[in-house]
Amino acid sequence: MKLKLSFYQRKQVTRIAKELLGKGLFTSLNGKRAAGVIVETEAYSYKERGSHAFENRMTKRNEVMFGEGGHAYVYLCYGIHNMFNVVTNKEGVADAILIRALEPLEGLELMMKRMGVATPKRITAGPGKLTKAMGIDRSLNGEELDSDHLWIADLGTTILPSQIRASPRIGIDYAGKDALLPWRFTIKDNSWLSK
């Protein structure tokens, strides 16, 4: 069952980031469907230096973050990789969650074809990899997360607090002390986590 947009329109971005673990991310693009279980997330709040919207600064790139929770924020990283984020909170409060890794669930051959590989090994173990495998690009920036093209669903799986590991986020050394916040959440011992 697709998550209701109200799921994303709550205040605690770190809580939502944990609750997304075990949920399914789905795409249906050009009649081709793919899905994966979310196994790794990172939370970002406008209040901390790791965020693209630190101190509530809106730019053309991040304006989707300032919309109501329940939209996709897709941006290009290093001019190469699309990064898929889930916008949370209410309109005007720019919080978001980066989806960092998936465990493939459906459409494995399609994902391998998109990745140009012969084996499925680690094809969704990283934020740039999972977007390529799932067909997510900037054309989906701003898409509602209950659309027919892109959605997150409850798979009926419960991830217990004891199964979740919290650690600092990756690749944000520029954020100073905020880089140390334990806002990266992973399902312990999952083989699809990013490196």
N, CA, C and O of each residue as an XYZ file, in Angstrom:
780
protein
N       0.826     -1.176      0.000
C       0.000      0.000      0.000
C       0.877      1.250      0.000
O       1.797      1.367      0.810
N       0.588      2.194     -0.921
C       1.356      3.439     -0.991
C       1.233      4.203      0.323
O       0.162      4.257      0.927
N       2.351      4.794      0.758
C       2.306      5.655      1.936
C       1.511      6.910      1.595
O       1.647      7.457      0.501
N       0.695      7.358      2.516
C      -0.044      8.611      2.332
C       0.921      9.777      2.459
O       1.920      9.685      3.172
N       0.629     10.870      1.774
C       1.509     12.035      1.833
C       1.642     12.557      3.256
O       2.656     13.166      3.599
N       0.633     12.326      4.086
C       0.694     12.776      5.486
C       1.845     12.092      6.242
O       2.334     12.637      7.232
N       2.280     10.919      5.792
C       3.420     10.226      6.415
C       4.652     11.132      6.399
O       5.420     11.172      7.361
N       4.828     11.854      5.296
C       6.016     12.695      5.109
C       5.859     14.085      5.732
O       6.850     14.786      5.937
N       4.645     14.479      6.028
C       4.362     15.853      6.445
C       4.405     16.023      7.956
O       3.626     16.776      8.540
N       5.338     15.300      8.572
C       5.545     15.395     10.018
C       6.869     16.103     10.284
O       7.669     16.309      9.372
N       7.087     16.468     11.536
C       8.220     17.328     11.879
C       9.556     16.618     12.033
O      10.573     17.167     11.609
N       9.606     15.431     12.616
C      10.893     14.819     12.981
C      11.512     14.072     11.804
O      11.179     12.915     11.547
N      12.414     14.743     11.095
C      13.020     14.154      9.901
C      13.808     12.885     10.231
O      13.830     11.951      9.430
N      14.454     12.838     11.395
C      15.222     11.640     11.753
C      14.293     10.458     12.031
O      14.618      9.320     11.694
N      13.163     10.719     12.632
C      12.195      9.642     12.884
C      11.668      9.074     11.569
O      11.566      7.858     11.405
N      11.336      9.962     10.638
C      10.825      9.512      9.339
C      11.912      8.726      8.598
O      11.622      7.722      7.947
N      13.168      9.190      8.701
C      14.278      8.481      8.037
C      14.395      7.050      8.545
O      14.663      6.137      7.764
N      14.197      6.846      9.847
C      14.231      5.489     10.409
C      13.020      4.690      9.941
O      13.136      3.509      9.613
N      11.854      5.343      9.913
C      10.619      4.643      9.544
C      10.589      4.258      8.063
O       9.824      3.373      7.678
N      11.401      4.901      7.234
C      11.465      4.532      5.813
C      12.217      3.220      5.593
O      12.051      2.574      4.558
N      13.045      2.824      6.564
C      13.761      1.559      6.439
C      12.752      0.415      6.384
O      11.849      0.331      7.217
N      12.914     -0.455      5.406
C      12.008     -1.583      5.232
C      10.817     -1.289      4.334
O      10.050     -2.192      3.999
N      10.660     -0.021      3.941
C       9.591      0.341      3.005
C      10.085      0.087      1.581
O      11.287     -0.034      1.347
N       9.155      0.005      0.640
C       9.515     -0.265     -0.745
C       9.481      0.991     -1.594
O       8.512      1.749     -1.548
N      10.532      1.216     -2.370
C      10.585      2.303     -3.348
C      10.276      1.703     -4.713
O      10.912      0.734     -5.125
N       9.298      2.278     -5.417
C       8.840      1.750     -6.702
C       8.921      2.811     -7.791
O       8.674      3.991     -7.542
N       9.270      2.380     -8.997
C       9.141      3.224    -10.181
C       8.388      2.437    -11.249
O       8.529      1.220    -11.366
N       7.587      3.162    -12.021
C       6.920      2.590    -13.188
C       7.086      3.608    -14.305
O       6.348      4.590    -14.384
N       8.069      3.359    -15.168
C       8.468      4.328    -16.187
C       8.439      3.667    -17.557
O       9.043      2.611    -17.749
N       7.753      4.268    -18.498
C       7.632      3.711    -19.850
C       7.160      2.262    -19.824
O       7.630      1.428    -20.598
N       6.227      1.977    -18.924
C       5.675      0.629    -18.837
C       6.579     -0.389    -18.179
O       6.280     -1.583    -18.200
N       7.694      0.065    -17.587
C       8.644     -0.847    -16.951
C       8.718     -0.543    -15.459
O       8.927      0.600    -15.051
N       8.544     -1.581    -14.659
C       8.453     -1.400    -13.209
C       9.668     -1.993    -12.505
O      10.159     -3.063    -12.866
N      10.138     -1.270    -11.492
C      11.242     -1.744    -10.655
C      10.948     -1.359     -9.212
O      10.214     -0.407     -8.945
N      11.532     -2.113     -8.289
C      11.308     -1.832     -6.878
C      12.472     -2.339     -6.044
O      13.177     -3.276     -6.418
N      12.650     -1.686     -4.897
C      13.657     -2.126     -3.944
C      13.237     -1.762     -2.535
O      12.469     -0.824     -2.326
N      13.746     -2.511     -1.574
C      13.491     -2.241     -0.163
C      14.529     -1.227      0.310
O      15.726     -1.408      0.086
N      14.075     -0.168      0.958
C      14.978      0.867      1.477
C      15.737      0.303      2.674
O      15.134     -0.119      3.661
N      17.072      0.300      2.578
C      17.897     -0.252      3.653
C      18.855      0.769      4.257
O      19.537      0.481      5.240
N      18.908      1.981      3.659
C      19.831      3.012      4.159
C      19.287      4.388      3.814
O      18.904      4.650      2.673
N      19.256      5.271      4.819
C      18.773      6.644      4.630
C      19.704      7.623      5.343
O      20.483      7.240      6.216
N      19.605      8.892      4.950
C      20.284      9.974      5.665
C      19.322     11.141      5.800
O      18.697     11.553      4.823
N      19.202     11.673      7.004
C      18.303     12.798      7.269
C      19.052     14.127      7.160
O      20.218     14.235      7.539
N      18.354     15.134      6.634
C      18.898     16.489      6.497
C      17.848     17.497      6.933
O      16.688     17.410      6.527
N      18.256     18.460      7.765
C      17.366     19.514      8.239
C      17.946     20.876      7.881
O      19.162     21.068      7.888
N      17.076     21.801      7.573
C      17.520     23.166      7.249
C      18.298     23.797      8.403
O      18.965     24.814      8.212
N      18.223     23.210      9.591
C      18.890     23.764     10.770
C      20.371     23.397     10.854
O      21.098     23.937     11.688
N      20.819     22.480      9.994
C      22.221     22.035     10.108
C      22.954     22.185      8.783
O      22.344     22.191      7.713
N      24.272     22.304      8.876
C      25.117     22.680      7.737
C      25.224     21.627      6.648
O      25.717     21.933      5.562
N      24.787     20.414      6.890
C      24.840     19.385      5.866
C      23.764     19.557      4.801
O      23.857     18.979      3.718
N      22.754     20.344      5.110
C      21.596     20.492      4.230
C      21.837     21.487      3.104
O      22.526     22.491      3.285
N      21.261     21.198      1.936
C      21.275     22.158      0.828
C      20.491     23.413      1.169
O      20.666     24.449      0.528
N      19.630     23.327      2.170
C      18.771     24.459      2.535
C      19.148     25.038      3.900
O      18.303     25.610      4.589
N      20.415     24.888      4.288
C      20.863     25.390      5.592
C      20.458     26.847      5.760
O      20.632     27.664      4.856
N      19.918     27.156      6.928
C      19.423     28.488      7.278
C      18.271     28.929      6.367
O      18.048     30.122      6.162
N      17.552     27.953      5.831
C      16.375     28.219      4.989
C      16.684     29.039      3.746
O      15.875     29.865      3.324
N      17.864     28.809      3.156
C      18.223     29.516      1.913
C      17.665     28.751      0.719
O      18.047     27.612      0.452
N      16.757     29.404      0.012
C      16.162     28.778     -1.171
C      16.936     29.185     -2.413
O      17.272     30.353     -2.606
N      17.213     28.182     -3.257
C      17.853     28.419     -4.546
C      17.020     27.694     -5.611
O      16.081     26.966     -5.287
N      17.370     27.900     -6.871
C      16.659     27.186     -7.939
C      16.822     25.677     -7.765
O      15.892     24.909     -8.011
N      18.021     25.264     -7.336
C      18.302     23.837     -7.182
C      17.444     23.198     -6.087
O      16.913     22.104     -6.279
N      17.302     23.878     -4.929
C      16.679     23.234     -3.770
C      15.232     23.645     -3.515
O      14.665     23.257     -2.493
N      14.619     24.415     -4.407
C      13.295     24.959     -4.113
C      12.249     23.879     -3.823
O      11.297     24.133     -3.086
N      12.408     22.689     -4.385
C      11.461     21.595     -4.112
C      11.455     21.253     -2.621
O      10.422     20.852     -2.085
N      12.599     21.409     -1.948
C      12.690     21.106     -0.516
C      11.753     21.978      0.315
O      11.366     21.591      1.418
N      11.392     23.130     -0.193
C      10.555     24.071      0.556
C       9.067     23.811      0.349
O       8.232     24.483      0.953
N       8.733     22.852     -0.493
C       7.335     22.481     -0.692
C       6.854     21.573      0.425
O       7.604     21.246      1.344
N       5.614     21.178      0.335
C       5.031     20.288      1.329
C       5.684     18.917      1.256
O       6.061     18.464      0.175
N       5.819     18.259      2.392
C       6.388     16.921      2.428
C       5.635     15.965      1.524
O       4.430     16.106      1.316
N       6.368     14.979      0.979
C       5.756     13.995      0.107
C       6.089     14.192     -1.353
O       5.398     13.671     -2.229
N       7.158     14.949     -1.625
C       7.631     15.152     -2.989
C       9.056     14.628     -3.112
O       9.780     14.518     -2.123
N       9.443     14.310     -4.337
C      10.808     13.874     -4.614
C      11.685     15.104     -4.848
O      11.297     16.029     -5.560
N      12.864     15.100     -4.242
C      13.895     16.098     -4.524
C      15.043     15.336     -5.184
O      15.755     14.578     -4.525
N      15.215     15.542     -6.482
C      16.260     14.843     -7.238
C      17.240     15.885     -7.753
O      16.854     16.810     -8.468
N      18.497     15.737     -7.393
C      19.514     16.685     -7.843
C      20.717     15.940     -8.400
O      20.906     14.750     -8.147
N      21.521     16.663     -9.158
C      22.716     16.082     -9.762
C      23.913     16.337     -8.855
O      24.145     17.465     -8.420
N      24.667     15.287     -8.575
C      25.846     15.368     -7.712
C      27.102     15.152     -8.552
O      27.180     14.203     -9.332
N      28.076     16.030     -8.389
C      29.337     15.962     -9.134
C      29.124     15.971    -10.645
O      29.993     15.535    -11.400
N      27.974     16.466    -11.084
C      27.676     16.530    -12.506
C      27.462     15.164    -13.150
O      27.427     15.050    -14.375
N      27.318     14.118    -12.314
C      27.226     12.749    -12.832
C      26.007     12.008    -12.292
O      25.199     11.492    -13.063
N      25.875     11.956    -10.968
C      24.897     11.076    -10.324
C      23.635     11.825     -9.911
O      23.707     12.893     -9.304
N      22.483     11.257    -10.243
C      21.227     11.759     -9.698
C      21.076     11.226     -8.284
O      21.360     10.058     -8.020
N      20.626     12.087     -7.371
C      20.398     11.697     -5.981
C      18.925     11.884     -5.664
O      18.356     12.946     -5.913
N      18.308     10.834     -5.106
C      16.879     10.850     -4.800
C      16.652     11.090     -3.314
O      17.149     10.356     -2.460
N      15.885     12.139     -3.034
C      15.551     12.509     -1.662
C      14.046     12.593     -1.499
O      13.313     12.874     -2.447
N      13.605     12.347     -0.290
C      12.205     12.456      0.101
C      12.049     13.755      0.895
O      12.690     13.925      1.933
N      11.211     14.661      0.420
C      10.958     15.915      1.139
C       9.988     15.626      2.278
O       8.992     14.926      2.094
N      10.286     16.173      3.462
C       9.419     15.978      4.625
C       9.014     17.336      5.203
O       9.446     18.389      4.732
N       8.186     17.279      6.219
C       7.732     18.443      6.974
C       6.680     19.242      6.202
O       6.189     18.798      5.164
N       6.346     20.406      6.713
C       5.305     21.243      6.111
C       5.925     22.204      5.101
O       7.145     22.357      5.046
N       5.094     22.835      4.321
C       5.572     23.796      3.332
C       6.362     24.906      4.015
O       5.947     25.436      5.045
N       7.503     25.249      3.429
C       8.345     26.304      3.978
C       9.424     25.812      4.927
O      10.309     26.583      5.298
N       9.374     24.545      5.330
C      10.385     23.961      6.217
C      11.136     22.902      5.413
O      10.596     21.834      5.122
N      12.375     23.203      5.060
C      13.121     22.398      4.088
C      13.892     21.254      4.732
O      15.098     21.357      4.956
N      13.193     20.168      5.026
C      13.819     18.946      5.512
C      13.707     17.878      4.421
O      12.744     17.865      3.655
N      14.689     16.992      4.357
C      14.662     15.944      3.337
C      15.478     14.745      3.797
O      16.311     14.840      4.698
N      15.214     13.613      3.151
C      15.907     12.367      3.472
C      16.480     11.786      2.185
O      15.749     11.514      1.233
N      17.793     11.600      2.168
C      18.470     10.965      1.039
C      18.299      9.455      1.166
O      18.580      8.875      2.215
N      17.838      8.829      0.092
C      17.771      7.360      0.062
C      19.114      6.876     -0.479
O      19.466      7.145     -1.628
N      19.860      6.159      0.363
C      21.243      5.796      0.034
C      21.404      4.388     -0.529
O      22.349      4.138     -1.277
N      20.513      3.467     -0.192
C      20.679      2.099     -0.689
C      19.352      1.346     -0.650
O      18.494      1.590      0.199
N      19.218      0.424     -1.600
C      18.042     -0.435     -1.715
C      18.478     -1.884     -1.845
O      19.561     -2.179     -2.352
N      17.623     -2.778     -1.380
C      17.778     -4.200     -1.673
C      16.784     -4.520     -2.790
O      15.579     -4.388     -2.572
N      17.236     -4.935     -3.976
C      16.322     -5.157     -5.096
C      15.169     -6.078     -4.724
O      15.337     -7.063     -4.005
N      13.995     -5.726     -5.237
C      12.781     -6.459     -4.920
C      12.053     -6.933     -6.175
O      11.471     -8.018     -6.197
N      12.093     -6.109     -7.211
C      11.322     -6.389     -8.421
C      12.020     -5.721     -9.612
O      12.557     -4.620     -9.483
N      12.010     -6.391    -10.769
C      12.600     -5.805    -11.971
C      14.117     -5.889    -12.021
O      14.776     -4.993    -12.546
N      14.666     -6.962    -11.478
C      16.126     -7.101    -11.391
C      16.794     -7.056    -12.769
O      17.823     -6.400    -12.927
N      16.232     -7.734    -13.756
C      16.833     -7.726    -15.101
C      16.818     -6.316    -15.695
O      17.774     -5.905    -16.353
N      15.737     -5.584    -15.461
C      15.653     -4.196    -15.925
C      16.726     -3.340    -15.257
O      17.376     -2.533    -15.923
N      16.914     -3.506    -13.969
C      17.938     -2.748    -13.241
C      19.327     -3.064    -13.784
O      20.138     -2.159    -13.981
N      19.603     -4.344    -14.027
C      20.910     -4.738    -14.546
C      21.137     -4.138    -15.937
O      22.246     -3.713    -16.260
N      20.096     -4.107    -16.745
C      20.206     -3.525    -18.083
C      20.511     -2.035    -17.998
O      21.371     -1.529    -18.719
N      19.803     -1.336    -17.112
C      20.058      0.100    -16.942
C      21.481      0.364    -16.460
O      22.090      1.372    -16.818
N      22.005     -0.554    -15.642
C      23.354     -0.394    -15.097
C      24.430     -0.899    -16.058
O      25.611     -0.607    -15.872
N      24.030     -1.656    -17.087
C      24.994     -2.203    -18.034
C      25.884     -3.269    -17.424
O      27.077     -3.333    -17.723
N      25.302     -4.116    -16.560
C      26.072     -5.160    -15.888
C      25.429     -6.521    -16.116
O      24.247     -6.618    -16.447
N      26.215     -7.556    -15.936
C      25.740     -8.928    -16.155
C      25.314     -9.618    -14.859
O      24.655    -10.657    -14.895
N      25.693     -9.035    -13.708
C      25.296     -9.613    -12.423
C      24.667     -8.509    -11.572
O      24.959     -7.329    -11.769
N      23.811     -8.887    -10.634
C      23.145     -7.879     -9.816
C      23.970     -7.369     -8.639
O      23.484     -6.552     -7.856
N      25.187     -7.830     -8.504
C      25.979     -7.509     -7.319
C      26.089     -5.998     -7.092
O      26.653     -5.272     -7.911
N      25.539     -5.546     -5.971
C      25.653     -4.171     -5.458
C      25.113     -3.092     -6.414
O      25.553     -1.945     -6.342
N      24.184     -3.431     -7.294
C      23.697     -2.449     -8.272
C      22.852     -1.339     -7.655
O      22.629     -0.308     -8.289
N      22.381     -1.540     -6.426
C      21.591     -0.494     -5.758
C      22.205     -0.115     -4.412
O      21.525      0.447     -3.553
N      23.490     -0.424     -4.227
C      24.198     -0.169     -2.972
C      24.925      1.167     -3.043
O      26.154      1.219     -3.081
N      24.158      2.233     -3.061
C      24.705      3.580     -3.129
C      23.684      4.500     -3.780
O      22.904      4.054     -4.621
N      23.675      5.779     -3.406
C      22.621      6.679     -3.887
C      22.656      6.959     -5.382
O      21.603      7.127     -5.998
N      23.841      7.013     -5.977
C      23.931      7.220     -7.418
C      23.586      5.959     -8.196
O      22.998      6.024     -9.276
N      23.956      4.816     -7.639
C      23.647      3.539     -8.284
C      22.147      3.264     -8.282
O      21.584      2.867     -9.302
N      21.501      3.476     -7.139
C      20.088      3.103     -7.049
C      19.222      3.953     -7.975
O      18.238      3.456     -8.524
N      19.573      5.232     -8.158
C      18.759      6.060     -9.057
C      18.899      5.590    -10.499
O      17.919      5.561    -11.244
N      20.110      5.222    -10.891
C      20.314      4.725    -12.257
C      19.557      3.407    -12.462
O      18.884      3.221    -13.476
N      19.672      2.506    -11.501
C      19.004      1.208    -11.601
C      17.484      1.345    -11.613
O      16.790      0.578    -12.281
N      16.973      2.323    -10.875
C      15.519      2.519    -10.766
C      14.962      3.435    -11.856
O      13.745      3.572    -11.985
N      15.846      4.066    -12.645
C      15.398      4.976    -13.701
C      15.021      6.361    -13.199
O      14.306      7.096    -13.879
N      15.500      6.722    -12.006
C      15.159      8.024    -11.413
C      16.154      9.073    -11.891
O      17.363      8.930    -11.710
N      15.628     10.130    -12.505
C      16.466     11.260    -12.899
C      15.750     12.568    -12.551
O      14.693     12.554    -11.919
N      16.328     13.693    -12.967
C      15.776     14.991    -12.556
C      14.418     15.301    -13.173
O      13.763     16.257    -12.758
N      13.979     14.509    -14.159
C      12.625     14.702    -14.676
C      11.582     14.379    -13.607
O      10.427     14.788    -13.723
N      11.986     13.641    -12.561
C      11.081     13.296    -11.462
C      11.212     14.247    -10.276
O      10.555     14.051     -9.253
N      12.051     15.272    -10.399
C      12.184     16.270     -9.334
C      10.834     16.950     -9.128
O      10.249     17.479    -10.073
N      10.345     16.936     -7.896
C       9.061     17.537     -7.577
C       7.882     16.585     -7.671
O       6.765     16.954     -7.307
N       8.105     15.370     -8.150
C       7.027     14.388     -8.298
C       6.446     14.029     -6.927
O       7.191     13.823     -5.969
N       5.129     13.955     -6.836
C       4.499     13.494     -5.601
C       4.819     12.016     -5.405
O       4.849     11.243     -6.363
N       5.056     11.637     -4.160
C       5.510     10.281     -3.865
C       4.378      9.270     -3.742
O       4.564      8.182     -3.197
N       3.199      9.637     -4.255
C       2.123      8.656     -4.386
C       1.622      8.642     -5.832
O       0.481      8.270     -6.102
N       2.496      9.053     -6.753
C       2.117      9.117     -8.167
C       2.144      7.718     -8.782
O       2.475      6.739     -8.112
N       1.793      7.639    -10.056
C       1.839      6.353    -10.759
C       3.232      6.047    -11.303
O       3.474      4.950    -11.808
N       4.159      7.021    -11.204
C       5.520      6.845    -11.725
C       6.537      6.541    -10.621
O       7.519      5.831    -10.838
N       6.277      7.097     -9.428
C       7.248      7.030     -8.342
C       6.491      7.004     -7.020
O       5.700      7.904     -6.739
N       6.731      5.969     -6.202
C       6.041      5.924     -4.922
C       6.805      5.053     -3.942
O       7.667      4.256     -4.312
N       6.453      5.240     -2.666
C       6.992      4.415     -1.584
C       5.808      3.720     -0.933
O       4.769      4.336     -0.692
N       5.971      2.437     -0.652
C       4.873      1.632     -0.117
C       5.286      0.917      1.155
O       6.454      0.585      1.359
N       4.298      0.690      2.001
C       4.476     -0.130      3.191
C       4.405     -1.589      2.749
O       3.402     -2.019      2.179
N       5.448     -2.334      3.005
C       5.518     -3.743      2.593
C       5.077     -4.686      3.708
O       5.131     -5.906      3.558
N       4.644     -4.112      4.823
C       4.212     -4.938      5.949
C       5.362     -5.470      6.786
O       5.175     -6.361      7.615
N       6.556     -4.923      6.567
C       7.744     -5.339      7.313
C       7.974     -4.386      8.475
O       7.904     -3.169      8.306
N       8.246     -4.931      9.645
C       8.558     -4.095     10.803
C      10.060     -4.182     11.068
O      10.611     -5.262     11.279
N      10.702     -3.022     11.051
C      12.124     -2.959     11.406
C      12.196     -2.473     12.846
O      11.819     -1.339     13.138
N      12.672     -3.310     13.732
C      12.748     -2.976     15.158
C      13.893     -1.995     15.423
O      14.884     -1.995     14.692
N      13.767     -1.162     16.457
C      14.866     -0.247     16.808
C      16.207     -0.973     16.964
O      17.252     -0.421     16.620
N      16.181     -2.193     17.474
C      17.423     -2.957     17.667
C      18.072     -3.370     16.343
O      19.240     -3.758     16.321
N      17.317     -3.289     15.233
C      17.844     -3.651     13.915
C      18.420     -2.447     13.169
O      18.953     -2.595     12.069
N      18.314     -1.264     13.759
C      18.742     -0.029     13.093
C      20.054      0.460     13.685
O      20.215      0.530     14.903
N      20.980      0.793     12.813
C      22.257      1.378     13.237
C      22.272      2.839     12.837
O      21.951      3.170     11.695
N      22.637      3.716     13.752
C      22.780      5.149     13.478
C      24.260      5.498     13.455
O      25.019      5.060     14.319
N      24.673      6.292     12.460
C      26.076      6.701     12.333
C      26.122      8.049     11.617
O      25.099      8.503     11.104
N      27.287      8.698     11.571
C      27.387      9.977     10.845
C      27.145      9.789      9.353
O      27.403      8.725      8.792
N      26.650     10.840      8.734
C      26.392     10.820      7.296
C      27.706     10.825      6.510
O      28.769     11.132      7.050
N      27.609     10.480      5.233
C      28.794     10.274      4.403
C      29.027     11.465      3.479
O      28.082     11.993      2.893
N      30.290     11.889      3.349
C      30.671     12.874      2.341
C      30.250     14.303      2.618
O      30.092     15.088      1.683
N      30.062     14.665      3.896
C      29.680     16.055      4.193
C      30.645     16.691      5.194
O      30.221     17.368      6.131
N      31.926     16.470      4.991
C      32.931     17.041      5.884
C      32.823     18.559      5.982
O      33.167     19.151      7.006
N      32.340     19.187      4.901
C      32.172     20.649      4.884
C      31.202     21.136      5.961
O      31.183     22.329      6.266
N      30.404     20.250      6.539
C      29.380     20.638      7.504
C      29.925     20.821      8.915
O      29.155     21.060      9.845
N      31.259     20.711      9.093
C      31.849     20.937     10.415
C      31.304     19.969     11.448
O      31.209     18.769     11.192
N      30.943     20.492     12.624
C      30.452     19.621     13.697
C      29.143     18.932     13.322
O      28.834     17.865     13.854
N      28.371     19.528     12.413
C      27.116     18.892     11.998
C      27.361     17.604     11.211
O      26.470     16.761     11.107
N      28.559     17.451     10.658
C      28.897     16.217      9.944
C      28.936     15.018     10.895
O      28.846     13.872     10.456
N      29.070     15.284     12.193
C      29.149     14.214     13.182
C      27.789     13.744     13.678
O      27.702     12.752     14.402
N      26.723     14.449     13.295
C      25.387     14.032     13.730
C      25.118     12.595     13.268
O      25.388     12.272     12.111
N      24.599     11.732     14.133
C      24.348     10.330     13.758
C      23.030     10.183     12.994
O      22.094      9.545     13.476
N      22.967     10.774     11.808
C      21.723     10.860     11.053
C      21.720      9.970      9.809
O      20.877     10.136      8.927
N      22.651      9.037      9.740
C      22.619      7.994      8.707
C      22.063      6.746      9.378
O      22.563      6.309     10.414
N      21.027      6.182      8.779
C      20.355      5.041      9.393
C      20.402      3.851      8.440
O      20.081      3.970      7.258
N      20.806      2.708      8.974
C      20.939      1.505      8.150
C      20.295      0.318      8.865
O      20.208      0.278     10.092
N      19.849     -0.644      8.061
C      19.415     -1.919      8.626
C      20.683     -2.734      8.874
O      21.421     -3.048      7.940
N      20.922     -3.064     10.111
C      22.161     -3.749     10.503
C      22.414     -4.991      9.662
O      21.517     -5.797      9.414
N      23.667     -5.117      9.230
C      24.160     -6.321      8.551
C      23.501     -6.590      7.200
O      23.629     -7.695      6.671
N      22.790     -5.595      6.621
C      22.211     -5.806      5.304
C      23.332     -5.758      4.273
O      24.193     -4.881      4.337
N      23.331     -6.686      3.328
C      24.432     -6.801      2.372
C      24.351     -5.761      1.253
O      25.256     -5.692      0.423
N      23.276     -4.942      1.210
C      23.112     -3.962      0.153
C      23.465     -2.545      0.586
O      23.205     -1.601     -0.161
N      24.041     -2.369      1.755
C      24.392     -1.027      2.212
C      25.498     -0.431      1.361
O      26.321     -1.155      0.801
N      25.513      0.903      1.264
C      26.578      1.571      0.502
C      27.901      1.435      1.253
O      27.927      1.142      2.449
N      28.993      1.652      0.527
C      30.308      1.542      1.169
C      30.791      2.900      1.592
O      31.881      3.021      2.152
